[in-house]
Amino acid sequence: MIRIGLLLFALAFAAPAAAHTLQVGPDKPYKLPSAAIKDAKDGDTIRIAAGEYFDCAVVPVNNLVIEGTGPDASAVLTDKTCAGKALLVTAGANITIRNLTLSGARVPDHNGAGIRAEGKGLTIEHVKFIDNEDGILAAPVPDGTITIRDSEFTRNGRCDGDCAHGVYIGVIALVHIEHSKFFETRQGHHIKSRALRTEVIGCDIRDGANGTASYEIEAPNGGSVVVRDNTIEKGPQAENHTAMIMIGSEGVTRPTREITIENNTVRNDGSFPTSFVYNMTATGARLLGNKLIGTIEPLHGDGSVQ
């Protein structure tokens, strides 16, 4: 009995600490998100009240949730970057960020991001990225995954030396983007991905009258690409007329198991011709059920159109 009691005592003290919720706001225990993030432990939740915070943070812990509590992403982090990188630098694993606005990220290297993703596993839900150099910039994490849902990317991107983009994904296993909006990206691409697999599902990707984006989607090193049920528009001010979706332009270094492009509504509002899909890989692209409006070549390169 004594041994059993000692064992139970040891197990109790070995149990992980309970997760906590850290509240941020003018009348909350933490006045800035960075202060709460500094005190957070693995598994905690940080809740940020509506308001504008001139703040940034490096997020080192795992399984953390950072979420705004106000309506329509009304908790705003703006105008400040950490580590010369981003408003939020996610170094920990399995982090979820939701219901925030991230705006105005600038750094001397011209690739300041709303989020710099450096850990393994990131989920982004209902986040607005407005007027950053990069909306999201993801570092290489070969087994990493990034999921983006119900988010908005507006007036991100620039090219000053190297280019910044709406979303720029490094060498990871999977990026999945669904039901998100990309609008008026500047000079760079709306979505650029070096992931082993890139999925863009049910999104609205538009240059509009003033956007100057290059490609709508680029997978410069190949990798599997699935683009389904999207609305895609190339605008009259687009700086690259070659294509909307470009695959393999920087050399095919990622195994390309599948290229499926289906059920998209595609419009070219420019006075120039363009290709919908420009495929430089040896994997045939499958185009099925797409609706093309304007001067658009459906496919350049290997594949089939149905």
N, C-alpha and C positions, 0 to 999 in steps of 0.2 A: 504493500500500500504506500509506503514511504517513497519507493522508487516511482510508482505511478504518479504520485503527487508532484514529485520533483520534475518528472517529464512534462506534465501538464503546465507547470509553472514556466518551464523553459520554452515550451511552444507558445505560450501566451506572450512572452516577451520577444519571441522571434517573429511574431505576426507583423505584417506591414502596417504602418500607421494609416489611420483613416484619412481619406482625401478631404480636403477643405475647399471652401468657396471663398475667394478673396474679392471684396467689393471695391470698385474704383469709381470715384465721382467727387464733386465738390463737397458733398455732405457725407462721404463714405470714409472708411478707415484709411484708404489709400487715395491720394489726390491725383496720382499719375499712374498710367498702366505700367511704366517701367519699374516703379516701386513695388507693385504687386508681383510682377514677374520675377524680380530679384528675390522675393521671399518665397516664391512658389516651390512646391515639391512635386515629385512625380505623381501624376494622377489628379492633381488639383484642377479647379475651374476658376478662371478669372472672369468676372462680370463687370463690364464697363458701361457706366451710365452715359446717356446722350450728352453730347457736348464736343467742343473742339479742344484737342490736346496737342500742344507743340512738344512732341515726345517721340522717342524711339526706344527699341530694346533688342538685345540679344536674348534668345529663348533657349537655355541650355537643357531644360528638364524634359522628361519623356511623358507621353500620354496626357498632355496638358490640353485643356480647352480654353480658348480665349474668345469671348463672345460679347458683343454689344447687347445692351438690354433695351435700348430705345427703338422706336419704329423705323423701318426702312434704312438701316445702316446709319443711324444718326450719331453714333459715336465715331468721331473723326480723328485719326492720327495724321498729322501733316507737318511738312516743312522742316523736318529734322531727320537725320540719318545716323545710324550707329555703325561703328567699325568701317566707315567709309563705304557702306554697302546698301543699307536699306532702312526703311522704317521699322520693319520686323525682320530679324535674322533668325530663322528657325534651325537651330543646331541640334535640338533634341529629336527623338524619334516619336512617330505616331502623334503628331500635334494636329489639333482641329482649330481652325479660325473661322468664325462666322459673324455675320451681321455687323460688319465694320465698314468704314470708308477709309481708304489709305490714299493720300494725295500729296503731290508736290515733292517727290523724292528726287534729289539732285546730289551728285557726288563729282569730285574732280575728274574721275575716269569716264564720266558721261554715261554710266550704266546704273545709276541709282534706282532702286526697285522699291515698290510697295512691300513686297516680300522677297527676301533672298532665302531660298530653300536649300539647306545644307544637310538636313537629317534624313533618316530613312522613314518615309511614310508621312504624308501631309495631306490633309483634307481641308478644302476651302469651300465654304457654303455662304451664299448671299453676301459677298464682299464686293464693294465698289472700288475700282482702281482708277483714279482720275489724275491726269496730267503728271504722271511719273515718267522718268526716262524708260525704265522697264516696268511693266505692271508686275510681273513675276519673273525672277531670274533664278533658275534652278541649277545648282552645282552638280557635277558628276557624282552619282551614288549608284553604282551598277545594279544593285538589287532594290533600289528605291522605287516608290510609287507616289504619284501625285494625282489626286482627284479634285476637280473643280466643278462645282455645281451652282447653278442659279446666280451667277455673278456677272458683273459688268466691268468692261474695260473701255474707257473713254479717253481719247487724246493722249495715249501713251506712245512712246517710241521717239527715236531721233537717230540720226547718223552724223556723228562728228568723229571722224576716224573710224572706229568700229561702230556697228549699229546696235541699237537697243530696240526692243520689240514689245508688243502687247504682252505676250507670254513667250519666254525663251527657256526651253527645257534642255538641260545637258544630257549626258549619257546616263539614263536611268532605265529601269525595266519597263515601266508603263506610265503614260500620262493619259488620263480619261477626262475629257471636258464635255459637259453636258448642260443643255438649257442655259447657256450663257450668251452675253451680248458683247460684241466688239465693234466699236464705232470710232471713226475718224483717227485711226492710228496714223502716226506721222513717220514717213520715210521707211522705217523698219517694217517687219511683217506683223500681221495680226497674231499669228501663231507660228513659232519656229520650234521644232522638236528634233532632238537627236535620240529620242527614246527608242528602245527596242520595239515598242508597240505604241502607236499614237492613235487615239480614238477621239473623234469630234462628232458629237451626236446632238441633234436638235438645237443647234446654236444659230444665232443671227449675227452674221459677219458682214459689215458694210463699211465702205469708205465714206459714203455720203458725198455731198457736194464739195466738201473741203478736205477730206482725208487724202493723204499723199502716200499711203502704204505701198510697199513693193508687192509681195505675195500675200494672199489671204491665208494660206497654209503652206509651210515648207517643212519637208523632212529631208534635210540636205545630205544625210548619209544613208538614206534608205531606212530600213526597218519596216515592220508591218504598219499599214495605214488603213484605217477604217473611217470614212467620212459619210455620215448618213443623216438624212432628214434635216438638213440645214438650209437656211436662206443665205446666199452668198452674193455680194455685189462688189464689182470693181468700179470705182468712180472715175469721173473725168480728170481728176488731178493726180491719179495714180502715177508714181514715178517709175514703175516697172510694168511695161505692157506685155511681157512675154507670156505670163501665165497667172492663173489664180491659185492652183495647187501645183507646187514644184517638188519633185521627188528625186533625190540623188545628185543634186547640182554640185556638191562639194566632194564627190567621190563616195561610192557605195561601200561603206565599212560595216554596216549593220545587216545581219541576216534579214532578208525581206521575204517573209512567208506568205504575205497576203497584201494585196492592194484592192480594197473594195470601196467604190464610190457610188452611193445609190440614194435615190429618192430625194435629191437636192433640187432646190429652185435657184437658178443661177442667172445673174443679170450683168451685162457689160454696159455701163452707162457712158463709157468713153467713146471717142470718135475713132478709135484704133481697134484693130483686131487683137484678139488674145486667145490663148489656149485655156480651156478649163483645167485639164490635167496634162502636165508635161512630165513624162515618166522616163527617167534616164537609167532605170534599173533593168535587169534582165527578167524580172518578174512581171508577167502580164497584168496590167490593171484591168479590173472588171468594172465597167460603168453600166449601171442598170437604172432605168426609170428616172433619169434626171431631166429636168425641164430647163432648157437654155434659151435665154432671151438676149438679143443683140448679136453683135459680130463675134462669135465664139467658135473656135475649133474644139470639138469635144475632147479629142485625145491626140497628143503628140507622143509617139513612142509605142512600145509594145503594149498590147492589150486588146480588149474588145469593147464595143459599145452596143448596148441593147436598149 
